[in-house]
Amino acid sequence: MTPASDAPTQGPTVIVLAAGQGQRFKASGGTQDKLEADLSGQRVRDHVLASVRASGLPWHVVERSDTAHLNHPGMGDSIACGVAATPKAQGWLILPADLPLIQAVTLVRVAQALQHHAVVVPFYQDQKGHPVGFASACREALMGLRGDEGARSVVAQQGFFRLDLQDPGCVLDVDTVDALAQARAVLAQGSFSGH
């Protein structure tokens, strides 16, 4: 699933991180992969991919098979694999696949801000969210990432532009069973205008 290679190279590529083990979800009582969990008749990951497609940006999914050759791969390894797989990208939006309520407009807004800043971090009500955007100048630093820290070191090195958004979906991940229930409740209320 890598439409980024056929897509026009307009805007940064969304790297969807779907290679994690979901250990926090299982520790909270989850009996399945959180990305496969049902959310209003669709898998969690399908909600995320629907928003990514609706954004019109090129995208690439990092699956477990992409990091299987590594010992104890973490989020940093997934990011590095995604960046390596998209060498023609004009920057990257790093999006964990467990944010099912993320809005397509959020991806577009981060991509637009990335035209003027090296690193863009979306915020919702003073909480840091996703996707974090990185300009192409960050390529080497992103390729060197390893372990579970994600891209924090690159953000710390570069500094970032804070982008305030009205999208609770950029902070509501389904890392626990309770968070998945919260996402179901938000969707059931019909107050969410997602994809």
C-alpha positions as CSV (number, residue, x, y, z in Angstrom):
1,M,0.0,0.0,0.0
2,T,2.2,2.8,-1.2
3,P,0.4,5.1,-3.5
4,A,3.0,7.8,-2.9
5,S,5.1,6.4,-5.7
6,D,2.4,6.9,-8.4
7,A,0.9,10.1,-6.9
8,P,2.0,13.5,-8.1
9,T,4.8,14.8,-5.8
10,Q,2.7,17.8,-4.6
11,G,3.1,18.4,-1.0
12,P,4.7,16.3,1.7
13,T,4.1,12.5,1.9
14,V,2.0,11.2,4.8
15,I,3.9,8.4,6.6
16,V,1.2,6.2,8.3
17,L,2.9,4.3,11.1
18,A,1.2,0.9,11.4
19,A,4.1,-1.3,12.5
20,G,3.7,-1.0,16.3
21,Q,2.8,-3.9,18.6
22,G,0.1,-2.0,20.5
23,Q,1.4,-3.1,23.9
24,R,-0.4,-0.4,25.9
25,F,-3.7,-1.4,24.3
26,K,-3.2,-5.0,25.2
27,A,-2.1,-4.1,28.7
28,S,-5.3,-2.1,29.2
29,G,-7.4,-5.2,28.4
30,G,-7.5,-5.2,24.6
31,T,-7.8,-8.7,23.1
32,Q,-6.9,-7.8,19.5
33,D,-4.6,-5.4,17.5
34,K,-5.9,-1.9,18.2
35,L,-5.6,-1.0,14.5
36,E,-8.0,-3.8,13.6
37,A,-10.5,-2.9,16.3
38,D,-14.0,-2.0,15.1
39,L,-15.0,1.6,15.3
40,S,-18.5,2.3,13.9
41,G,-18.3,-0.6,11.4
42,Q,-14.7,0.1,10.2
43,R,-11.3,-0.8,11.4
44,V,-9.4,1.9,13.3
45,R,-6.7,2.0,10.5
46,D,-9.4,2.4,7.8
47,H,-10.7,5.6,9.5
48,V,-7.1,6.9,9.4
49,L,-6.6,6.0,5.8
50,A,-9.9,7.5,4.8
51,S,-8.7,10.9,6.1
52,V,-5.3,10.5,4.5
53,R,-6.9,9.8,1.1
54,A,-9.3,12.7,1.5
55,S,-6.4,15.1,2.2
56,G,-5.2,14.5,-1.4
57,L,-1.6,14.2,-0.2
58,P,0.7,11.3,-1.3
59,W,1.0,8.7,1.4
60,H,2.9,5.5,2.5
61,V,2.0,3.0,5.1
62,V,4.8,1.4,7.3
63,E,3.6,-2.1,8.2
64,R,5.2,-4.6,10.6
65,S,6.6,-6.5,7.7
66,D,8.7,-3.4,6.9
67,T,10.4,-3.4,10.2
68,A,10.5,-7.2,10.8
69,H,14.2,-7.4,9.9
70,L,15.1,-5.2,12.9
71,N,15.6,-6.3,16.6
72,H,12.9,-4.7,18.8
73,P,11.9,-2.0,16.3
74,G,10.3,1.1,17.7
75,M,8.6,4.2,16.4
76,G,12.0,5.8,15.4
77,D,12.7,2.7,13.2
78,S,9.3,2.9,11.6
79,I,9.8,6.6,10.7
80,A,13.3,5.9,9.3
81,C,11.8,3.1,7.1
82,G,9.0,5.3,5.9
83,V,11.4,8.1,4.9
84,A,13.8,5.7,3.2
85,A,10.9,4.3,1.2
86,T,9.8,7.7,-0.1
87,P,13.0,9.3,-1.4
88,K,11.2,11.7,-3.7
89,A,9.0,13.1,-1.0
90,Q,8.9,16.9,-0.5
91,G,8.8,16.5,3.3
92,W,6.8,14.2,5.5
93,L,3.8,14.2,7.9
94,I,4.4,11.5,10.5
95,L,1.0,10.0,11.5
96,P,0.5,7.1,13.9
97,A,-2.3,4.8,12.6
98,D,-4.1,4.9,15.9
99,L,-5.7,8.4,15.5
100,P,-9.0,7.4,13.9
101,L,-10.7,10.8,14.3
102,I,-7.9,12.8,12.6
103,Q,-9.5,15.2,10.0
104,A,-8.2,15.5,6.5
105,V,-8.1,19.3,6.8
106,T,-5.6,18.9,9.7
107,L,-3.2,17.0,7.3
108,V,-3.7,19.8,4.7
109,R,-3.0,22.6,7.3
110,V,0.2,20.9,8.5
111,A,1.3,20.4,4.9
112,Q,0.7,24.1,4.2
113,A,2.6,25.3,7.3
114,L,5.5,23.0,6.3
115,Q,6.1,25.3,3.2
116,H,7.4,27.9,5.7
117,H,8.8,25.9,8.6
118,A,11.3,23.0,9.0
119,V,9.1,21.3,11.7
120,V,5.4,21.8,12.3
121,V,3.6,20.4,15.4
122,P,-0.2,20.6,15.6
123,F,-1.8,21.5,18.9
124,Y,-5.3,21.0,20.2
125,Q,-6.2,22.8,23.5
126,D,-2.5,23.0,24.5
127,Q,-1.9,19.3,23.8
128,K,0.7,18.3,21.2
129,G,-0.8,16.3,18.5
130,H,-0.2,14.6,15.1
131,P,0.8,14.5,12.4
132,V,4.2,16.2,13.0
133,G,5.4,17.7,9.8
134,F,9.1,17.7,8.7
135,A,10.6,19.5,5.7
136,S,12.8,17.6,3.3
137,A,15.9,19.2,5.0
138,C,15.2,16.8,7.9
139,R,15.7,13.7,5.8
140,E,19.1,12.6,7.1
141,A,18.1,13.2,10.7
142,L,14.8,11.2,10.2
143,M,16.7,8.4,8.4
144,G,19.0,8.0,11.5
145,L,16.2,7.5,14.0
146,R,16.0,4.3,16.0
147,G,14.2,3.0,19.0
148,D,11.0,4.1,20.8
149,E,11.6,7.9,21.0
150,G,10.1,8.7,17.6
151,A,11.3,11.9,16.2
152,R,11.6,13.9,19.4
153,S,15.4,14.4,18.9
154,V,14.8,16.0,15.5
155,V,12.1,18.3,16.9
156,A,14.4,19.3,19.7
157,Q,17.3,19.9,17.3
158,Q,15.2,21.9,14.8
159,G,12.7,23.7,17.0
160,F,9.1,23.8,15.7
161,F,6.3,25.9,14.6
162,R,3.2,25.5,16.8
163,L,0.0,25.1,14.7
164,D,-3.2,25.5,16.8
165,L,-6.1,23.5,15.4
166,Q,-9.7,22.8,16.3
167,D,-9.4,19.0,15.7
168,P,-9.6,16.8,18.8
169,G,-8.8,13.9,16.4
170,C,-5.2,15.0,16.3
171,V,-4.7,14.1,20.0
172,L,-7.2,11.3,20.5
173,D,-5.3,8.1,19.9
174,V,-6.8,4.7,20.8
175,D,-3.8,3.5,22.9
176,T,-6.1,2.0,25.5
177,V,-9.5,0.2,25.6
178,D,-10.9,3.3,27.3
179,A,-9.7,5.6,24.6
180,L,-11.3,3.4,21.9
181,A,-14.6,3.6,23.9
182,Q,-14.2,7.4,23.9
183,A,-13.6,7.5,20.2
184,R,-16.8,5.3,19.7
185,A,-18.7,7.7,21.9
186,V,-17.6,10.8,19.9
187,L,-18.6,9.1,16.6
188,A,-21.9,7.9,18.1
189,Q,-22.8,11.5,19.1
190,G,-22.5,12.5,15.5
191,S,-20.8,15.7,16.6
192,F,-17.7,14.8,14.7
193,S,-17.3,15.9,11.1
194,G,-14.3,13.7,10.3
195,H,-13.2,12.7,6.8
